[in-house]
Amino acid sequence: MTSMTRLKIAIQKSGRLSEQSLNLLERSGLSFAKSKDKLFWYGRNLPVDLLLVRDDDIPRLLLEGVCQLGIVGENVTREKLLEARCRRPQATLESLTQLDFGHCRLMLAVPEKMDYQGPEDLAGKRLATSYPQLTRQWLDNNRVEADIVTLSGAVEIAPSLGTADAIVDLVSTGTTLRANHLKATDEVLNSQAALFRSPETLDADAEKLLNTLLTRIEGVRQAAESKYVMLHAPRSRLAEISAILPGAESPTVLTLEGQGDRVAVHAVCTEQVFWEHLEELKRAGASAVLVLPVEKMLA
């Protein structure tokens, strides 16, 4: 890679994805020097720089080639892509991997007193939303003609103000909906944060760096979901105990000095390890069971 070749990653500068995005990159081994305006961080140990921007701007920056990678919600990306395709029908972004944080659902919500039976009941109605493109796509998929009222915020109060008959908005706990006498009915989109790639072509060195970074990010994600389990067990019960360990490949088995039939079993479990698993291991003859977090992991 030449000294001029650097990758740029865009993340949300503030909000629900900002801290988790930065934590993911730092755990992937990236270190940054902050600029005075705190909007551009220079990569210190790898030629990878960071742009901190509004999440709505990340898809546009990717499409324009200002940055090569971006961490942003699938809801934002899909909305902005649909918007961009009104001008550039071929506009596209590649999703490299979902990141398992920033989960949310874009839902249709109607007044609690409305006798709602299905999307067909929305014909001729007004829907308030901050996601007009995704809402229009959902209506078209359901062959429903309805008007869309685009709002930048406080969407949930639109029905009570008389500016809309229903809404399409992000829902987490549903508390805000209940406070405004609304009920969630249909899911428009199930979303989470993802790593997206610009459509621009990279040179071989930049492509190699991107793949290295992606491998590290996958390693961090796998480590977060994995546990290292150590235990003692009778050798005669190894098959039964191995079957209990969730998501484990063939475990490592070590002889215990002076313990006869008993052995030490070490295994990486790629699924959650619950108390029920430990209790089942105990019943199978396991003892001294330890469950440890995994900091880094490379397949």
C-alpha positions as CSV (number, residue, x, y, z in Angstrom):
1,M,0.0,0.0,0.0
2,T,1.3,3.4,-0.9
3,S,1.7,6.1,1.8
4,M,-1.3,8.0,0.2
5,T,-3.7,5.1,0.4
6,R,-6.0,5.3,3.4
7,L,-9.4,4.0,4.3
8,K,-12.1,6.2,5.8
9,I,-14.8,4.9,8.0
10,A,-17.9,7.0,8.8
11,I,-19.8,6.5,12.1
12,Q,-22.5,8.4,13.9
13,K,-20.9,11.3,15.9
14,S,-23.5,11.1,18.6
15,G,-26.6,9.0,19.4
16,R,-27.4,5.4,20.1
17,L,-24.9,3.9,17.6
18,S,-21.9,6.2,18.3
19,E,-20.4,4.6,21.4
20,Q,-20.9,1.0,20.3
21,S,-19.4,1.7,16.8
22,L,-16.3,3.3,18.3
23,N,-16.0,0.5,20.9
24,L,-16.1,-2.1,18.1
25,L,-13.4,-0.4,16.1
26,E,-11.1,0.1,19.1
27,R,-11.6,-3.6,20.0
28,S,-10.6,-4.4,16.5
29,G,-7.2,-2.9,17.1
30,L,-7.7,0.6,15.7
31,S,-6.3,3.6,17.5
32,F,-7.1,7.2,16.5
33,A,-5.7,10.7,17.1
34,K,-8.6,13.2,17.6
35,S,-8.8,16.4,15.6
36,K,-9.7,19.7,17.2
37,D,-13.2,19.8,15.7
38,K,-13.6,16.1,16.8
39,L,-15.2,15.3,13.4
40,F,-12.1,13.6,11.8
41,W,-9.9,11.2,13.7
42,Y,-6.6,10.2,12.2
43,G,-5.6,6.5,12.3
44,R,-2.4,6.1,14.3
45,N,-1.5,2.4,14.0
46,L,-3.2,1.6,10.7
47,P,-4.0,3.8,7.6
48,V,-7.7,3.9,8.6
49,D,-9.3,7.2,9.5
50,L,-12.6,8.0,11.1
51,L,-15.3,10.5,10.1
52,L,-17.9,11.4,12.8
53,V,-21.0,12.6,11.1
54,R,-24.8,12.5,11.3
55,D,-26.1,9.0,10.7
56,D,-28.4,10.4,7.9
57,D,-25.2,11.6,6.0
58,I,-23.4,8.2,6.1
59,P,-25.2,6.6,3.1
60,R,-24.6,9.7,1.0
61,L,-20.9,9.9,1.9
62,L,-20.6,6.2,0.9
63,L,-22.4,6.7,-2.4
64,E,-20.2,9.7,-3.2
65,G,-17.0,7.9,-2.3
66,V,-16.1,10.3,0.5
67,C,-15.5,7.3,2.7
68,Q,-15.1,3.6,1.9
69,L,-16.9,2.1,4.9
70,G,-19.7,3.2,7.2
71,I,-21.4,1.9,10.3
72,V,-25.1,2.9,10.2
73,G,-28.5,1.4,10.9
74,E,-30.1,-0.6,8.1
75,N,-33.2,1.5,8.5
76,V,-31.3,4.7,7.7
77,T,-29.4,3.1,4.8
78,R,-32.4,1.6,3.1
79,E,-34.4,4.9,3.4
80,K,-31.5,6.9,1.9
81,L,-30.9,4.4,-0.8
82,L,-34.5,4.5,-1.9
83,E,-34.3,8.3,-1.9
84,A,-31.0,8.2,-3.9
85,R,-32.5,5.9,-6.5
86,C,-35.1,8.5,-7.4
87,R,-32.2,10.3,-9.0
88,R,-29.8,7.4,-9.7
89,P,-31.7,4.2,-10.2
90,Q,-28.5,2.1,-10.0
91,A,-27.4,3.5,-6.6
92,T,-26.4,0.6,-4.2
93,L,-24.4,-0.1,-1.1
94,E,-23.0,-3.5,-0.1
95,S,-23.7,-4.7,3.5
96,L,-20.6,-6.5,4.6
97,T,-21.9,-7.7,8.0
98,Q,-24.6,-7.1,10.5
99,L,-23.2,-5.9,13.9
100,D,-25.8,-7.1,16.4
101,F,-26.4,-3.8,18.0
102,G,-28.7,-0.9,17.4
103,H,-31.7,-3.2,17.0
104,C,-35.0,-1.5,16.2
105,R,-38.2,-2.1,14.4
106,L,-40.0,0.3,12.0
107,M,-43.7,-0.3,12.7
108,L,-47.1,0.8,11.6
109,A,-49.1,2.1,14.6
110,V,-52.7,3.0,14.6
111,P,-55.0,4.6,17.2
112,E,-56.0,2.1,19.9
113,K,-59.7,2.6,19.1
114,M,-59.3,1.9,15.4
115,D,-60.7,-1.4,14.2
116,Y,-57.7,-2.3,12.2
117,Q,-57.8,-5.6,10.3
118,G,-54.9,-5.2,7.8
119,P,-53.1,-2.9,5.4
120,E,-56.2,-2.6,3.2
121,D,-57.8,-0.5,6.0
122,L,-55.2,2.2,5.3
123,A,-56.6,3.0,1.8
124,G,-57.2,6.8,1.5
125,K,-55.7,7.4,5.0
126,R,-52.8,9.7,5.9
127,L,-49.6,8.2,7.4
128,A,-47.1,10.3,9.3
129,T,-43.5,9.2,9.2
130,S,-39.8,10.1,9.1
131,Y,-39.3,7.3,6.6
132,P,-41.4,8.2,3.6
133,Q,-39.5,6.0,1.1
134,L,-39.7,2.9,3.2
135,T,-43.4,3.6,4.0
136,R,-44.2,4.1,0.3
137,Q,-42.4,0.9,-0.5
138,W,-44.4,-1.0,2.1
139,L,-47.7,0.5,0.9
140,D,-46.9,-0.4,-2.7
141,N,-46.0,-4.0,-1.6
142,N,-49.4,-4.2,0.0
143,R,-51.1,-2.6,-2.9
144,V,-52.5,0.2,-0.8
145,E,-53.0,3.8,-1.9
146,A,-52.5,6.2,1.0
147,D,-51.1,9.7,1.6
148,I,-47.7,10.1,3.4
149,V,-47.1,13.1,5.7
150,T,-43.3,13.5,6.2
151,L,-42.3,14.7,9.7
152,S,-38.8,15.1,11.1
153,G,-39.8,14.3,14.7
154,A,-42.6,13.8,17.2
155,V,-44.3,11.5,14.7
156,E,-46.3,9.8,17.4
157,I,-48.4,12.9,18.2
158,A,-49.6,13.3,14.6
159,P,-52.9,11.3,15.0
160,S,-53.9,13.3,18.2
161,L,-53.2,16.5,16.3
162,G,-55.4,15.4,13.4
163,T,-52.5,15.6,10.9
164,A,-52.5,11.9,10.3
165,D,-54.7,8.8,10.7
166,A,-51.7,6.5,11.6
167,I,-48.0,6.5,11.8
168,V,-44.9,4.5,10.7
169,D,-42.1,5.0,13.3
170,L,-39.3,3.3,15.1
171,V,-40.5,1.2,18.1
172,S,-38.5,-0.2,20.9
173,T,-40.5,-0.7,24.2
174,G,-43.8,0.7,22.9
175,T,-44.1,3.1,25.9
176,T,-44.3,6.2,23.7
177,L,-47.0,4.6,21.6
178,R,-49.1,3.7,24.6
179,A,-48.7,7.2,26.0
180,N,-50.2,8.6,22.8
181,H,-52.9,5.9,22.7
182,L,-51.5,4.1,19.7
183,K,-50.9,0.4,19.1
184,A,-48.2,-1.2,16.9
185,T,-49.7,-3.5,14.2
186,D,-47.5,-4.3,11.2
187,E,-43.7,-4.5,11.0
188,V,-42.3,-2.5,8.1
189,L,-38.6,-3.2,8.7
190,N,-36.5,-5.1,11.3
191,S,-33.2,-3.3,11.5
192,Q,-29.8,-3.3,13.2
193,A,-26.5,-1.6,12.7
194,A,-24.4,-2.9,9.9
195,L,-21.0,-2.3,8.2
196,F,-21.6,-0.9,4.7
197,R,-19.2,-0.5,1.8
198,S,-18.9,2.2,-0.8
199,P,-19.4,1.0,-4.5
200,E,-16.1,2.6,-5.5
201,T,-13.3,0.2,-6.7
202,L,-10.3,-0.1,-4.3
203,D,-6.8,-0.9,-5.3
204,A,-5.3,-4.2,-4.2
205,D,-3.6,-2.8,-1.0
206,A,-6.8,-1.0,0.1
207,E,-8.8,-4.1,-0.6
208,K,-6.4,-6.2,1.5
209,L,-6.6,-3.7,4.4
210,L,-10.4,-3.7,4.2
211,N,-10.5,-7.5,4.4
212,T,-8.1,-7.5,7.4
213,L,-10.4,-5.0,9.2
214,L,-13.4,-7.1,8.3
215,T,-11.7,-10.2,9.7
216,R,-10.9,-8.4,12.9
217,I,-14.5,-7.1,13.3
218,E,-15.9,-10.6,12.8
219,G,-13.4,-11.8,15.4
220,V,-14.6,-9.2,17.9
221,R,-18.2,-10.2,17.2
222,Q,-17.5,-13.9,17.6
223,A,-15.6,-13.3,20.8
224,A,-18.5,-11.2,22.3
225,E,-20.9,-14.1,21.6
226,S,-18.5,-16.8,22.8
227,K,-17.4,-18.2,26.2
228,Y,-14.5,-20.4,27.2
229,V,-15.6,-23.3,29.3
230,M,-13.3,-25.4,31.5
231,L,-14.3,-28.3,33.6
232,H,-13.3,-31.7,35.0
233,A,-15.2,-34.8,34.0
234,P,-15.1,-38.6,33.9
235,R,-13.5,-39.7,30.6
236,S,-16.4,-42.2,30.2
237,R,-18.9,-39.2,30.1
238,L,-17.1,-37.2,27.5
239,A,-19.6,-37.8,24.7
240,E,-22.5,-36.8,26.9
241,I,-20.7,-33.7,28.2
242,S,-19.6,-32.6,24.7
243,A,-23.2,-32.7,23.5
244,I,-24.3,-30.4,26.3
245,L,-21.8,-27.7,25.6
246,P,-23.7,-25.1,23.4
247,G,-22.1,-24.4,20.0
248,A,-18.8,-26.1,20.8
249,E,-16.6,-27.9,18.4
250,S,-14.6,-30.9,19.5
251,P,-13.3,-29.9,23.0
252,T,-9.7,-30.2,24.1
253,V,-9.2,-33.0,26.6
254,L,-6.2,-33.1,29.0
255,T,-5.2,-35.8,31.4
256,L,-5.4,-34.9,35.1
257,E,-2.3,-36.1,37.0
258,G,-3.2,-38.7,39.5
259,Q,-7.0,-38.5,38.8
260,G,-7.5,-41.9,37.1
261,D,-10.5,-41.7,34.8
262,R,-11.0,-37.9,35.3
263,V,-9.9,-35.4,32.6
264,A,-9.9,-31.7,32.1
265,V,-12.1,-30.4,29.2
266,H,-11.6,-27.0,27.6
267,A,-14.1,-25.8,24.9
268,V,-15.0,-22.6,23.1
269,C,-18.8,-22.2,23.1
270,T,-20.1,-20.0,20.3
271,E,-23.6,-19.8,21.8
272,Q,-24.8,-18.5,25.1
273,V,-24.0,-20.5,28.2
274,F,-26.9,-20.5,30.6
275,W,-27.2,-21.7,34.2
276,E,-29.3,-24.6,32.9
277,H,-26.3,-25.8,30.8
278,L,-24.1,-25.7,33.9
279,E,-26.6,-27.6,35.9
280,E,-26.9,-30.2,33.2
281,L,-23.1,-30.6,33.1
282,K,-23.1,-31.1,36.8
283,R,-25.7,-33.9,36.5
284,A,-23.5,-35.5,33.8
285,G,-20.6,-35.7,36.3
286,A,-18.7,-32.5,35.6
287,S,-17.1,-30.5,38.4
288,A,-14.9,-27.4,38.8
289,V,-16.9,-25.7,35.9
290,L,-15.6,-22.3,34.9
291,V,-17.1,-20.0,32.2
292,L,-14.8,-17.2,31.0
293,P,-15.2,-14.4,28.6
294,V,-13.3,-14.4,25.3
295,E,-11.5,-11.2,24.5
296,K,-10.3,-11.9,20.9
297,M,-11.0,-14.7,18.5
298,L,-9.7,-15.5,15.0
299,A,-11.3,-18.4,13.1
